[in-house]
Amino acid sequence: MNVLVFNCGSSSLKYQLLHMGDEATLLAKGLVERIGLKEGVLTHKPEGKDKLELVQDIPNHSVGIDLVLKALVSPEHGVISDLKEINAAGHRVAHGGEFFKDSALIDEKAKENIAACCELAPLHNPANLEGILSMEKLLPGLPQVAVFDTSFHQTLPAEAFMYGLPYECYDKYRVRKYGFHGTSHKYVASKACDILGWNIEDKKIVSCHLGNGASVCAIDGGKSIETSMGFTPNEGLLMGTRTGNLDLGALLYIAEKKNLSIEETNKLINKQSGLAGISGISSDMRDLEIAAEGGNERAQLALDMFAYRVKRFVGSYSASMGGVDLVLFTGGIGENDSVSREKIIKDFGYLGLEFDAETNKGLRGKDAVISKEGSKVTAMVVTTNEELVIASDTQRILNGLK
């Protein structure tokens, strides 16, 4: 089965074509940028062939996806000879609300429910839905599957997902914790247990997806029981430009003092805060580490705050599960930043985790155990692959229909 995977943003889309045999094989991947703007860009990278870069106006997602399809069958840059060789499309959809507890075949009802979640994820779901509708138009009849960032967290118990607001806020507006990065958390937890030869149903895992967006997830017996992101991705950890957890009274105070509109307040907590807001330098961990080494105290403060908050969530989630067997690091920072990993994990001896600083040092982009042999709690770096999860779930859903 060949599965074409899409991750559509408001002005861009990422894609991969994977052959799902005994082992998944990447056939091609690429990126369409500047959708809706002049001089859009398609960057197409076929396996075993030269890269294609195309610049032209790309007024909408449908035009962008049409360019992708033409590139896939191009005599010079293509990897298939006919579009009929694409057996299914899998789409990353940010928010499934309470409608979707698992990935789902896209039919009319599914499209209605995805559209109903647009107000919960206004920056993501409309673009995700546009990708689905564009594929319907370009390849009518092709089976499509939606894979949701939120569905893995639908196993959270009510005491974890409810907020301390009047109950009508949940009952009427469905304001609750939904969580995100579920596709990544699910994948790395399963992958780690496969590497270690463990049965995930017997294990308690804390997964740390650390990047410009970051979240921690408690996984007990293969199910998410707690996660740091909430109704929106702003809750939880300090991130690149997001505040993470914040006293709402402080936010109201600042909004009143600065006479901020709702839109300006939203920009403050999502675009102007986090590592960038604290340091005044950058949202990129690499820039902050260089600045901190040069003596910049605000850069060092941002780094310390980030590590402290991840550490705090790991500790609290081990308490939520009554113990922990495995702590995972994934995402751009989690996989590649050995300095941040050490700051977070070096003091977990009280949990029975003996950290191997030598193995961790300089480790980038590889699956590896970073706890000492004999440690009661295992720590690992695990590389994530959300596109593979989407393709695998697409295959699973379609095979279940046979």
Order of alpha helices (4+ residues) and beta strands (2+ residues): beta-beta-beta-beta-beta-alpha-beta-beta-alpha-alpha-beta-alpha-alpha-alpha-beta-beta-beta-alpha-alpha-alpha-alpha-alpha-beta-alpha-alpha-alpha-beta-beta-alpha
